Amino acid sequence: MGKTTLCEFLVSALREESLATPDPAKQVIPVFVHGAAYKSSGEIIRAILLALEMPVDRDDASLFDVLRRWHQDHQERLVIIIDDIPESGANVLEIGEFLRVLSDIPNISILINGEKTQMQRFLDKVPSLRDRVQLHVELKPMGKETIKDLLKLRLKSAGCLNYDALITPDGFDAIYKLSNGNPRLALKVADNALHLAAALDVPINERVVKKANKVPFWKRLFGSRG
């Protein structure tokens, strides 16, 4: 499970959990926003309010005031999950300060995610936001069997039921090695290899994986030795 998939799972789980209690004060309203798609805090505010099915035909200050007054107008806790925030096209200081102010609003919780190094750089540029982080969660690389199950599931959903005939053992090893256990990268590497294998009418073997993913010739030739 990658970080984006995990965030989507959290949204689903929080919604289901809230359905189990009739008390609004114990309910959680989760909102999932793709941070990389927006270039300003104003756009992110609009994305949040649209997810809440609220009108957005006002200026940025008025829209932010809707969030600022959340704890006064609503009993439910609002959980805002922002995916790939370091990849946003917004000014880092602007978006960082926006998140810092948002995190200070009662009854609002924020979860931001991103690639580890990018996230560290992002937070280092906004110390006031970094100091408000209460919990860090790091997703470790997936093991070989988990990545294999992921590929089988993706192929099955695409209508391919014969995994063993499509991906050779050395082909899978090459996919895993190039992806370093990163599920999103593993799927991308496998997809590249699938297109080339289809064009050549061959199984996905080590050479196909490396050629499809532009591994230099000498590394393809002497791959097992470096």
Short mmCIF file of the C-alpha atoms (twelve columns), coordinates in Angstrom:
data_MODEL
# 
_entry.id   MODEL 
# 
loop_
_atom_site.group_PDB 
_atom_site.id 
_atom_site.type_symbol 
_atom_site.label_atom_id 
_atom_site.label_alt_id 
_atom_site.label_comp_id 
_atom_site.label_asym_id 
_atom_site.label_seq_id 
_atom_site.Cartn_x 
_atom_site.Cartn_y 
_atom_site.Cartn_z 
_atom_site.pdbx_PDB_model_num 
ATOM 1   C CA . MET A 1   0.000   0.000   0.000   1 
ATOM 2   C CA . GLY A 2   1.495   3.344   -1.075  1 
ATOM 3   C CA . LYS A 3   1.088   6.617   0.777   1 
ATOM 4   C CA . THR A 4   -1.711  7.893   -1.466  1 
ATOM 5   C CA . THR A 5   -3.600  4.617   -1.193  1 
ATOM 6   C CA . LEU A 6   -3.109  4.701   2.569   1 
ATOM 7   C CA . CYS A 7   -4.581  8.205   2.736   1 
ATOM 8   C CA . GLU A 8   -7.587  7.125   0.678   1 
ATOM 9   C CA . PHE A 9   -8.023  4.161   3.009   1 
ATOM 10  C CA . LEU A 10  -7.953  6.494   6.039   1 
ATOM 11  C CA . VAL A 11  -10.678 8.654   4.503   1 
ATOM 12  C CA . SER A 12  -12.860 5.601   3.924   1 
ATOM 13  C CA . ALA A 13  -12.194 4.224   7.418   1 
ATOM 14  C CA . LEU A 14  -12.972 7.533   9.116   1 
ATOM 15  C CA . ARG A 15  -16.248 7.855   7.226   1 
ATOM 16  C CA . GLU A 16  -17.322 4.341   8.176   1 
ATOM 17  C CA . GLU A 17  -16.365 4.884   11.812  1 
ATOM 18  C CA . SER A 18  -18.375 8.100   11.971  1 
ATOM 19  C CA . LEU A 19  -21.454 6.312   10.682  1 
ATOM 20  C CA . ALA A 20  -21.328 4.119   13.769  1 
ATOM 21  C CA . THR A 21  -22.053 6.971   16.187  1 
ATOM 22  C CA . PRO A 22  -25.083 9.288   16.186  1 
ATOM 23  C CA . ASP A 23  -23.256 11.901  18.309  1 
ATOM 24  C CA . PRO A 24  -21.909 14.671  15.998  1 
ATOM 25  C CA . ALA A 25  -19.276 15.573  18.605  1 
ATOM 26  C CA . LYS A 26  -17.753 12.106  18.126  1 
ATOM 27  C CA . GLN A 27  -17.938 12.134  14.345  1 
ATOM 28  C CA . VAL A 28  -15.114 12.945  11.935  1 
ATOM 29  C CA . ILE A 29  -15.486 14.501  8.502   1 
ATOM 30  C CA . PRO A 30  -12.449 13.563  6.373   1 
ATOM 31  C CA . VAL A 31  -11.429 15.531  3.283   1 
ATOM 32  C CA . PHE A 32  -8.822  14.306  0.792   1 
ATOM 33  C CA . VAL A 33  -7.012  16.840  -1.392  1 
ATOM 34  C CA . HIS A 34  -4.371  16.201  -4.064  1 
ATOM 35  C CA . GLY A 35  -1.915  18.922  -3.063  1 
ATOM 36  C CA . ALA A 36  0.243   18.580  -6.181  1 
ATOM 37  C CA . ALA A 37  -2.687  19.731  -8.328  1 
ATOM 38  C CA . TYR A 38  -2.864  23.225  -6.818  1 
ATOM 39  C CA . LYS A 39  -0.662  26.302  -7.103  1 
ATOM 40  C CA . SER A 40  -1.821  28.445  -4.192  1 
ATOM 41  C CA . SER A 41  -3.372  28.214  -0.752  1 
ATOM 42  C CA . GLY A 42  -6.516  29.775  -2.210  1 
ATOM 43  C CA . GLU A 43  -6.900  26.866  -4.622  1 
ATOM 44  C CA . ILE A 44  -6.438  24.380  -1.787  1 
ATOM 45  C CA . ILE A 45  -9.055  26.178  0.321   1 
ATOM 46  C CA . ARG A 46  -11.503 25.904  -2.579  1 
ATOM 47  C CA . ALA A 47  -10.681 22.207  -3.009  1 
ATOM 48  C CA . ILE A 48  -11.385 21.590  0.681   1 
ATOM 49  C CA . LEU A 49  -14.700 23.444  0.599   1 
ATOM 50  C CA . LEU A 50  -15.775 21.765  -2.639  1 
ATOM 51  C CA . ALA A 51  -15.101 18.394  -1.003  1 
ATOM 52  C CA . LEU A 52  -17.364 19.555  1.825   1 
ATOM 53  C CA . GLU A 53  -19.988 20.520  -0.785  1 
ATOM 54  C CA . MET A 54  -19.826 24.165  0.256   1 
ATOM 55  C CA . PRO A 55  -20.035 27.193  -2.082  1 
ATOM 56  C CA . VAL A 56  -16.738 28.726  -3.210  1 
ATOM 57  C CA . ASP A 57  -17.947 31.831  -5.055  1 
ATOM 58  C CA . ARG A 58  -16.232 34.273  -2.677  1 
ATOM 59  C CA . ASP A 59  -12.765 35.725  -2.200  1 
ATOM 60  C CA . ASP A 60  -9.975  33.759  -0.494  1 
ATOM 61  C CA . ALA A 61  -10.262 35.590  2.822   1 
ATOM 62  C CA . SER A 62  -14.001 34.913  3.078   1 
ATOM 63  C CA . LEU A 63  -13.508 31.258  2.180   1 
ATOM 64  C CA . PHE A 64  -10.755 30.821  4.765   1 
ATOM 65  C CA . ASP A 65  -13.080 32.363  7.342   1 
ATOM 66  C CA . VAL A 66  -15.407 29.383  6.770   1 
ATOM 67  C CA . LEU A 67  -12.612 27.108  7.990   1 
ATOM 68  C CA . ARG A 68  -11.581 29.484  10.754  1 
ATOM 69  C CA . ARG A 69  -15.125 29.344  12.174  1 
ATOM 70  C CA . TRP A 70  -15.425 25.568  11.752  1 
ATOM 71  C CA . HIS A 71  -15.373 24.840  15.499  1 
ATOM 72  C CA . GLN A 72  -18.102 27.428  16.064  1 
ATOM 73  C CA . ASP A 73  -20.407 26.231  13.290  1 
ATOM 74  C CA . HIS A 74  -19.877 22.455  13.467  1 
ATOM 75  C CA . GLN A 75  -19.614 19.844  16.195  1 
ATOM 76  C CA . GLU A 76  -17.770 17.312  14.019  1 
ATOM 77  C CA . ARG A 77  -13.988 17.239  13.797  1 
ATOM 78  C CA . LEU A 78  -12.676 18.108  10.353  1 
ATOM 79  C CA . VAL A 79  -9.695  16.043  9.177   1 
ATOM 80  C CA . ILE A 80  -7.941  17.459  6.112   1 
ATOM 81  C CA . ILE A 81  -5.613  15.028  4.336   1 
ATOM 82  C CA . ILE A 82  -3.361  16.672  1.738   1 
ATOM 83  C CA . ASP A 83  -1.508  14.341  -0.592  1 
ATOM 84  C CA . ASP A 84  1.958   15.164  -2.017  1 
ATOM 85  C CA . ILE A 85  2.037   18.652  -0.512  1 
ATOM 86  C CA . PRO A 86  5.765   19.206  -1.315  1 
ATOM 87  C CA . GLU A 87  4.903   18.789  -5.014  1 
ATOM 88  C CA . SER A 88  2.413   21.649  -4.949  1 
ATOM 89  C CA . GLY A 89  3.193   24.521  -7.295  1 
ATOM 90  C CA . ALA A 90  2.397   26.977  -4.512  1 
ATOM 91  C CA . ASN A 91  5.011   29.165  -2.863  1 
ATOM 92  C CA . VAL A 92  6.458   27.067  -0.028  1 
ATOM 93  C CA . LEU A 93  6.313   29.853  2.560   1 
ATOM 94  C CA . GLU A 94  2.759   30.776  1.586   1 
ATOM 95  C CA . ILE A 95  1.426   27.239  1.718   1 
ATOM 96  C CA . GLY A 96  3.417   26.508  4.871   1 
ATOM 97  C CA . GLU A 97  1.998   29.501  6.688   1 
ATOM 98  C CA . PHE A 98  -1.499  28.599  5.516   1 
ATOM 99  C CA . LEU A 99  -1.123  25.099  6.957   1 
ATOM 100 C CA . ARG A 100 0.369   26.503  10.153  1 
ATOM 101 C CA . VAL A 101 -2.641  28.770  10.697  1 
ATOM 102 C CA . LEU A 102 -5.022  25.973  9.751   1 
ATOM 103 C CA . SER A 103 -3.413  23.634  12.285  1 
ATOM 104 C CA . ASP A 104 -4.110  26.128  15.069  1 
ATOM 105 C CA . ILE A 105 -7.865  26.109  14.467  1 
ATOM 106 C CA . PRO A 106 -9.742  24.062  17.102  1 
ATOM 107 C CA . ASN A 107 -11.443 20.872  15.913  1 
ATOM 108 C CA . ILE A 108 -9.393  20.705  12.711  1 
ATOM 109 C CA . SER A 109 -6.652  18.130  12.182  1 
ATOM 110 C CA . ILE A 110 -4.268  18.042  9.241   1 
ATOM 111 C CA . LEU A 111 -2.397  15.132  7.694   1 
ATOM 112 C CA . ILE A 112 0.150   15.982  5.013   1 
ATOM 113 C CA . ASN A 113 2.177   13.445  3.098   1 
ATOM 114 C CA . GLY A 114 4.991   13.332  0.594   1 
ATOM 115 C CA . GLU A 115 8.205   11.600  -0.337  1 
ATOM 116 C CA . LYS A 116 10.424  11.578  2.751   1 
ATOM 117 C CA . THR A 117 13.274  13.779  1.509   1 
ATOM 118 C CA . GLN A 118 10.921  16.264  -0.142  1 
ATOM 119 C CA . MET A 119 8.798   16.442  2.999   1 
ATOM 120 C CA . GLN A 120 11.825  17.123  5.177   1 
ATOM 121 C CA . ARG A 121 12.947  19.936  2.866   1 
ATOM 122 C CA . PHE A 122 9.442   21.388  2.818   1 
ATOM 123 C CA . LEU A 123 9.131   21.393  6.623   1 
ATOM 124 C CA . ASP A 124 12.659  22.750  7.095   1 
ATOM 125 C CA . LYS A 125 11.637  25.814  5.091   1 
ATOM 126 C CA . VAL A 126 8.661   26.402  7.391   1 
ATOM 127 C CA . PRO A 127 9.904   25.881  10.982  1 
ATOM 128 C CA . SER A 128 6.668   27.186  12.480  1 
ATOM 129 C CA . LEU A 129 4.749   24.384  10.759  1 
ATOM 130 C CA . ARG A 130 7.425   21.764  11.458  1 
ATOM 131 C CA . ASP A 131 7.212   22.569  15.177  1 
ATOM 132 C CA . ARG A 132 3.499   21.783  15.147  1 
ATOM 133 C CA . VAL A 133 3.893   18.274  13.744  1 
ATOM 134 C CA . GLN A 134 2.740   15.870  16.447  1 
ATOM 135 C CA . LEU A 135 3.313   12.556  14.677  1 
ATOM 136 C CA . HIS A 136 5.609   11.306  11.909  1 
ATOM 137 C CA . VAL A 137 4.758   8.123   10.014  1 
ATOM 138 C CA . GLU A 138 7.188   6.566   7.534   1 
ATOM 139 C CA . LEU A 139 6.144   3.863   5.089   1 
ATOM 140 C CA . LYS A 140 8.866   1.273   4.674   1 
ATOM 141 C CA . PRO A 141 9.586   -0.353  1.277   1 
ATOM 142 C CA . MET A 142 7.445   -3.359  0.464   1 
ATOM 143 C CA . GLY A 143 8.954   -6.845  0.495   1 
ATOM 144 C CA . LYS A 144 9.249   -8.962  -2.635  1 
ATOM 145 C CA . GLU A 145 6.170   -11.065 -1.970  1 
ATOM 146 C CA . THR A 146 4.019   -8.007  -1.309  1 
ATOM 147 C CA . ILE A 147 5.172   -6.352  -4.527  1 
ATOM 148 C CA . LYS A 148 4.481   -9.600  -6.407  1 
ATOM 149 C CA . ASP A 149 0.961   -9.747  -4.955  1 
ATOM 150 C CA . LEU A 150 0.460   -6.106  -5.980  1 
ATOM 151 C CA . LEU A 151 1.503   -6.850  -9.571  1 
ATOM 152 C CA . LYS A 152 -0.718  -9.934  -9.700  1 
ATOM 153 C CA . LEU A 153 -3.672  -7.912  -8.439  1 
ATOM 154 C CA . ARG A 154 -3.081  -5.142  -10.977 1 
ATOM 155 C CA . LEU A 155 -2.728  -7.634  -13.829 1 
ATOM 156 C CA . LYS A 156 -5.838  -9.492  -12.702 1 
ATOM 157 C CA . SER A 157 -7.839  -6.262  -12.663 1 
ATOM 158 C CA . ALA A 158 -6.636  -5.700  -16.255 1 
ATOM 159 C CA . GLY A 159 -7.904  -9.135  -17.276 1 
ATOM 160 C CA . CYS A 160 -4.619  -11.057 -17.165 1 
ATOM 161 C CA . LEU A 161 -4.901  -14.193 -15.049 1 
ATOM 162 C CA . ASN A 162 -1.657  -15.948 -16.022 1 
ATOM 163 C CA . TYR A 163 1.005   -13.972 -14.141 1 
ATOM 164 C CA . ASP A 164 3.671   -16.700 -14.419 1 
ATOM 165 C CA . ALA A 165 3.441   -16.757 -18.199 1 
ATOM 166 C CA . LEU A 166 3.733   -12.980 -18.452 1 
ATOM 167 C CA . ILE A 167 6.510   -12.132 -15.967 1 
ATOM 168 C CA . THR A 168 9.560   -14.361 -15.651 1 
ATOM 169 C CA . PRO A 169 11.346  -14.784 -12.298 1 
ATOM 170 C CA . ASP A 170 14.325  -12.670 -13.442 1 
ATOM 171 C CA . GLY A 171 11.885  -10.125 -14.864 1 
ATOM 172 C CA . PHE A 172 10.217  -9.759  -11.481 1 
ATOM 173 C CA . ASP A 173 13.606  -9.495  -9.748  1 
ATOM 174 C CA . ALA A 174 14.522  -6.652  -12.114 1 
ATOM 175 C CA . ILE A 175 11.220  -4.864  -11.412 1 
ATOM 176 C CA . TYR A 176 11.757  -5.151  -7.677  1 
ATOM 177 C CA . LYS A 177 15.366  -3.999  -7.873  1 
ATOM 178 C CA . LEU A 178 14.536  -0.920  -9.970  1 
ATOM 179 C CA . SER A 179 11.605  0.013   -7.718  1 
ATOM 180 C CA . ASN A 180 13.424  -0.522  -4.391  1 
ATOM 181 C CA . GLY A 181 10.141  -1.838  -3.011  1 
ATOM 182 C CA . ASN A 182 8.249   1.378   -3.808  1 
ATOM 183 C CA . PRO A 183 4.765   0.235   -4.925  1 
ATOM 184 C CA . ARG A 184 4.043   3.179   -7.216  1 
ATOM 185 C CA . LEU A 185 7.445   2.874   -8.890  1 
ATOM 186 C CA . ALA A 186 7.075   -0.903  -9.195  1 
ATOM 187 C CA . LEU A 187 3.802   -0.433  -11.077 1 
ATOM 188 C CA . LYS A 188 5.396   2.188   -13.341 1 
ATOM 189 C CA . VAL A 189 8.418   -0.032  -14.084 1 
ATOM 190 C CA . ALA A 190 6.138   -3.008  -14.784 1 
ATOM 191 C CA . ASP A 191 3.864   -0.913  -17.019 1 
ATOM 192 C CA . ASN A 192 6.819   0.278   -19.093 1 
ATOM 193 C CA . ALA A 193 8.001   -3.319  -19.434 1 
ATOM 194 C CA . LEU A 194 4.523   -4.545  -20.353 1 
ATOM 195 C CA . HIS A 195 4.280   -2.146  -23.300 1 
ATOM 196 C CA . LEU A 196 7.668   -3.190  -24.660 1 
ATOM 197 C CA . ALA A 197 6.983   -6.900  -24.107 1 
ATOM 198 C CA . ALA A 198 3.686   -6.572  -25.990 1 
ATOM 199 C CA . ALA A 199 5.440   -4.836  -28.885 1 
ATOM 200 C CA . LEU A 200 8.089   -7.567  -29.041 1 
ATOM 201 C CA . ASP A 201 5.597   -10.377 -28.323 1 
ATOM 202 C CA . VAL A 202 7.794   -11.779 -25.533 1 
ATOM 203 C CA . PRO A 203 7.382   -12.317 -21.771 1 
ATOM 204 C CA . ILE A 204 8.552   -9.642  -19.358 1 
ATOM 205 C CA . ASN A 205 12.082  -10.795 -18.599 1 
ATOM 206 C CA . GLU A 206 15.071  -8.997  -17.093 1 
ATOM 207 C CA . ARG A 207 16.302  -7.583  -20.400 1 
ATOM 208 C CA . VAL A 208 12.841  -6.272  -21.319 1 
ATOM 209 C CA . VAL A 209 12.426  -4.599  -17.915 1 
ATOM 210 C CA . LYS A 210 15.806  -2.886  -18.126 1 
ATOM 211 C CA . LYS A 211 15.437  -1.818  -21.745 1 
ATOM 212 C CA . ALA A 212 11.908  -0.506  -21.216 1 
ATOM 213 C CA . ASN A 213 13.071  1.547   -18.252 1 
ATOM 214 C CA . LYS A 214 16.115  2.921   -20.067 1 
ATOM 215 C CA . VAL A 215 18.777  1.133   -18.041 1 
ATOM 216 C CA . PRO A 216 22.067  1.804   -19.923 1 
ATOM 217 C CA . PHE A 217 23.281  -0.940  -22.267 1 
ATOM 218 C CA . TRP A 218 26.352  -1.881  -20.218 1 
ATOM 219 C CA . LYS A 219 24.262  -2.213  -17.061 1 
ATOM 220 C CA . ARG A 220 21.804  -4.401  -18.955 1 
ATOM 221 C CA . LEU A 221 24.648  -6.514  -20.302 1 
ATOM 222 C CA . PHE A 222 26.407  -6.932  -16.954 1 
ATOM 223 C CA . GLY A 223 23.393  -6.372  -14.710 1 
ATOM 224 C CA . SER A 224 24.090  -9.239  -12.330 1 
ATOM 225 C CA . ARG A 225 27.564  -7.864  -11.718 1 
ATOM 226 C CA . GLY A 226 26.528  -4.257  -11.229 1 
# 
